[in-house]
Every structure is written in structure tokens, then in C-alpha cells.
């Protein structure tokens, strides 16, 4: 599937003198990333080491291998829009809709920290991702322009995704009237955390929780992990009223989340307690348990996507500065393949793949 999709991307080079097909270079780069490659030099090394099997499988018959500079120039010249269109089609293929349940999609931005270039005055590039939380599949990306921020980019992505009957979840920066409107216009629902600096809205939510009885409440089982004990409770307050009702007319429910946490201090050998209350607004009404799961799963984009990209795929350490978002999209192809094949330990899987190319080729959705 992936192999065929990549060959549909239009080659940006002139026809004369093409020694290597664009589809092959992109496909082998993704296979290299699945084997732990983090740079163009390592992609070249991957092709060199595995050329015999690659040639037998894909009938390459190359007279000589492409240099890492050739690979770099080919990849950096790829049309971003064409690659993104291919990525979204592939993500849609990998995502499983058979269970028919409502899908939750988390939106969050990430900075490619190594993409800055002080010599050229180039700041690090920021990319917004849409993440299917239950399957941990990245559905789409959008580069955030230098003179704007995540808010208009998220609203534009919501419209372009073409999704319906989903619940979009956002952190506090996207607690915006227009974000709720776009969600409704596209046939979706929105859950957004209330910003502390939106004092009127925050105070309204707080007053509602203090003066009203919740329609539903859920106590999440206490968990203990990494020297930390954590429990949370969720309360649901439907049909709220606000100081500015016209602005927040689309809000159907206010959700309060109380988190109790005990962290073990290894120096004093004492469990130290802490408490945090957060408020969320939603255009739909769910059960308290469903809200708890949706809000908790929103942060899976941090540990299931951003953290893995930085630690296992080496994204933050990468010093690719020319069109770094292209290589970042190739990482997303690789990560989606791993998630679709139910890989839990990405680091260990990359190590296994580095020793056995056949293991990669046998993944569902690769060939």
C-alpha cells in the first residue's frame, strides 16, 4: 500500500537524467527510519547495507548507489502539499473504523528544535499534528507559519481534514469561540481546556462548579507508577450559563477535573501531596467517564507521539535545516506503521529492524 502511494507523488525533477525514482528514495528512507536512521547519511548507509535484498525485491538494477547528498537533494525538493496528501491518504488507510465508536482526535503543536539556523536567521519550525488518540495514528500535519500561531492553523486544519462525527480535543491555547464554531460547522464536537487568563470564562466555570450539583461524576481508579500515586475525579455540569452567553452559545457542558497526586521524595523519604483543578468546555455532553478518558487521552499526543519522536526517532537532535518538515513527515509515516502493527516499545523495535530488513517488509501496510 505505502509503496504504491509514494509512487503517485509528482517528481519535482526534470525528466532528463533521473537515475533514481522518487518513489524508491522516499520508500527506502522510511524503511531506513524504521531501522533507526536519523539523517541522510544514515539513509544512504541503510541502502548500501541492504542493497542486495532491496534489488531482489524491487528490481532496482542501479549502476551505482545514490550518494547521501543526492538523497538529501531529492527529499528536500519534494512538494510538501503532495507528500502531505499522500500521508493523509495512508493514515486514513491505516486507521481502523470497523468498531464504529466515536473517534477522538487530539490537536497539538510541536517545535522541531534542531531546525533553527542562526546564520540565515531561521527560527525553529513548528508543526501542528492531528492525532487519533485510541489508535495513536497521526492523521495529518500542518506547518505553522512564522508570523502566526497555532490557533488559526488548527481551525484551518479542522476544515481541511474532512472528518465528521469526531470529538476534537485541544489544550488551553485553542479555547476560542471560532474553534468551537469550526468544529460544529464541520460536523464535529470540541473539548477545550479553559485558559487561566480567560478570567471571566474561568470564573464562570468555577462558580458553576461551586454552586451547582453535577449531573454525573466519575472517580478514576488510583494508579501508582514511577514514584507517583495519582487519582482523579470528573464532574459534569450540563447546560451552563455564562456572563457572555452569546460568545459561548455553543458550549453544552462544563467539565471539572480534580487531580490528587502524591510524589515520593527520594531524599526525605516522604510522600508529598498536591492538588490541581482544571476546567474544560465542550460542545457535546458525554458521561463523566467518557470525558475523563477523552481528556486523559488528549495528552497521549505528548507521550505517544512527541516524546517518541524526540527520544526514539531523534527528532529534536536532528540538524536538518532545509525543509526539515519533509523528513519529519517521513518519520510520521514510520511511526504510523509501527502503531498500526501494534508496536509498544518503539526503541526496541527499531533495534530489531536494524538487523532484519525482512521484518520491516512484512509489516502490514508497507508493500
N, C-alpha and C positions, 0 to 999 in steps of 0.2 A: 504493500500500500504506500508506504513512505517513499520507496524508490521511484514508483511511478509518478507520484505527486511532484517530487522535486524536478523531474524532467519536464514538467509543464511550465516551469518558471522561465520567462523570456531571458535569453542570454544577452547581456549588455555589450558584449564584444562584437566587433565586425567579423563577418564570416571567414574572411581570408586568414589563413594561418592558425586556426584554432587547433591546438594539439590535444586539448583535454576538454571533455564536455562538462558544462556547468553542473549538470545533474550528478555526475560522478564526484566532482570535487566537493559539492555540498553533502552528498550522502556519506562519503568517506570521512569528512570532517566530523559529522555526527557520530559515526562509528568510533572515531578516534576519541571524541569527548566521552563516549560510553566506556572507553578504556582508560580514562584518566587524563587525556590530553588537555592542556590549558593554554596552548599557544600554537602559532602557525608552524613553528619549528617541530613541535611535538606531533602535529598532524602529519607533517612530512615524514617524521620518523616512523609513525604508525603505518603509513602507506608502504614505506620501504621494507619494514619488517614483515608485513603481511601481503606483499605484492603477489606472491605465487598463488595463494588462496583467492585473493581478490581477482586475479586474472582468470583463474579457472572458473570462478563463479559468475563473473560479469563480462568475460571475453574482451578484455581491455586491449591487449596487444600493443601496449605503448612501447615506442622505441627507447624512451628513457623516462625516468620518473620526474614529476614536476618539482622544481626547487621550492623551498618554503616561501620565497619571495613571489613566485608565480601563484602559489596557493593563496597567499595574502592578497595579491592584486585582484585575483578572480573574485574572492569572497567580498572584499571591500567595495567592489563595484556593483554588487547585486542591488537591484531595485528594492528598497525597503518595503514598499507597498505590495509588490509581487510576493516577496518572501512572507510577509505577514498574512496575505490572503491564503497562501499555501499552508501556513501554520494553523490558521483558524479552521481550515477545512480538515486538516489532520486531527486537530484537537476534538472537533465535532465527531469524527470517526471513532476516536478512542473513548470518548465519554459514553457511558452506559445509561441509556434511558429506559431500559426494559422494566425497571421496577415501578416506574410511573409516579413515584413520590415527587413532591415539590422540591425543586433544586435551590440550593443556597449558594450564591456567588459573592465572594469577598473581593473588594477593590482596595488596593494599597499600592503606594509608590515605593520605589527603591532606587537609591543612588548607586551608579557604577563608580565606586570611589577611586579606582585607579585610572579612570578615563580622562582626568584633567591634564591639561598641557599648559604650564605657566609660560613657556616660551611663546606660544601662539595666543595666550590669553584665553584659553578654553577652559571653562568650568566643567566639573564632573557632570555627566549626563544622568538625568533622572528618567526612569521608566515606570509607567503605571501598568499594573497587571490585574487581570480578572481571573479569579481562582475558584474553581469548583471545589468546595470545601469537603464534601463527603468522599469524592474520589481522588482529591488532591491533584487534579488536572488543571494546568494553566490553559485558559480558553483564549486569551488574547493579550497583546501588549499595545501600549501607545507611548511614544516618546513625548515627554513634557517639554514644550518649547522654553527657551532660555528666559523670555520676558513674560512668562505666565506662570501658573502654578497648577496644582493637581485638580482643583475644583472644576474649571471649565473642561479640562481634559477628560475627567471622569464622566461628566454629563454628556460629552460628545461620544465617548466610548459606549455608554449605555444605549444610545440611539443606534450606533453602528453595529452592535453585536447581533441584533435581530433576534434576541431571546424574548420569550413571553412566559408568563406563569412562573416566574422565578422570584426569589427574595434576594435583593441586593443588600449586602451589609457594608457599612462604612465606619471609619473611625471619626473622631470629632471634627476634623477639618472639613468634612463634607456634610456637616449638619446644616444644610442650606435649603431654603424654600424651593429654589429651582431644581435641586437634586430630587426632591420628593415629586415635583411636577413631572420631570422627565421620566421617572420611574413609572408613574401612573400612565403617562401618555404612551409608553411602550408596552403596556400590559403587564407590568411587574410591580412588586411591592418593595419597600425600602425600610431598613432598620438602620438608624444612625445614632451614634453616641452624642449626647448633648455636651457642647463645649462649656468649660468653666467660665470663659469670658463672655458668653451669651447670658449675661446675668439675669435678664428678665425671664427668658425661657427656663433657665436652670432653676431660678427661684420658684417659678410656677410649678415645675415638676416636683420640687422639694415640698412645697406647700400642699400639693395634691397628695403626696405620699403620707404626710403627717396628719392630714385632716380627713382622709377617706379610707374606707376599707377596701382592700384589694379583692378583685373578683376571683383570683386564683393565686396560689402560692406553691412554690416548689423548693424543697430542701435537697440540694445535691449531696450525694454520699461523700463523706470526708475522705480525702486522698492523702497519702504520705509518700513523698518522693524527693530525693536529693536534699535531705536535711530540712524538709519543709512539710508541714501539715496544713492543708488548705480545705476550706469548706465554703460554700456559697449558697445563698438563698435568693430567690427571684420572686418578685411580686408584680402583678399585672393590674393596671388601672385603665379600664376602657373608657371611651367617650370623655376625654378630658376637656376642660375649658382653659383658655389662656388669656393673658392680658391683651394679646394681639391675635384674636381668633381668626381674623381674615388672612393673616400671614400663614398661620399654621392650620388652615382649614382641612388639609389632607391628613393630619395626624389622627389616627384612630385609637392609638394606645400609647400610654407611657409605661415604661418598664423600669423598675428599680432593682439593682443587683447589689447585694451586700456580700462582701468578701471578708472572711475571717482567716487570718494566716498566722501560723506560729513558725518562726525560723529558728533553727538551732544554732546558737553562738558557740563555735568550737573553742573559743578562748575561755569564756565564762562558764561553759557547760550548762547554759540555761536556755530554755525555750522562750523566745521574745515574741509577744503577740503584736498584731497590727490589724487595723480595720479600715476598710475602704468601701464607700458607697458610690455607685455610678448610676446615671440615668440615661435612658435611651428612648427615642421616639420611633414610632412605627406606623406605617400606613395600613397595616393589617393587624388583626387580633389573632394571636396564637395562644396555645396553652403556655403556662409558666414553664413547663418542662421543655417545650419546643423553643421558647425564647432563650432559655438557659443554654441549650445545645447550640442554637444559631450564634449567639454572642460568643460563646466559648470557641466554637469552630472558626469564627472570623479570624482569630489570632493564629490559626493553623497556617495562614499565609506567611506568617513570620518564621515559624519553626519548620514548616513543611516545604517552604519554597525559598525564602530569603536566606535563612540560616544554612540550608543545604547547598545553595548556590555558592555562598561565601566559603564555607568550610570544606565541603567535598569537591565542588567544581572549581574552586579557586577564583571566583568572580571578582572579589574585592582586591585580590592581589594582581589581577591582570593589568598589564600596562599597554593594552591595545588602545590607541588614542584616535585612530582614524576610523570613523563609523563603528565604534565599539558595540553599538546596539545590534549590529548584524551578527557578530559572534555570540552576543547574549541570546539572540533568538535561537541560534543553533544549540546552545545549552538547554533552552526550554524544550526543544524537540527531544533531546536526550533524556531530560528529566521526566517528561511526559511518558516516554517509552518505559522507563523504569517503573513509574507509578501504575501504568496500565498493566504491567506484568507483575504487580503486587510485590515489588521490592521494598523492603522495610529498611535495611541497612545499606544505604547508597554507597558509602565509602568501601565497605567490604565487597559489594557487587562490582565496583569499578576495578578493584584489585583482581577479582576473579576474571573479569572480562579481559584484562590486560594480558592474561596468559592463555586465553582461548577465544579466538575470533568467532569460531563456530557457535559459541554460546550466545553471542550477540545476534548473529544472523538467524537464530532460532526464536528470537523474541517475537511475540505476537505483534503484528502491525509493521514490521520492518521491511520484509521483502514481499 
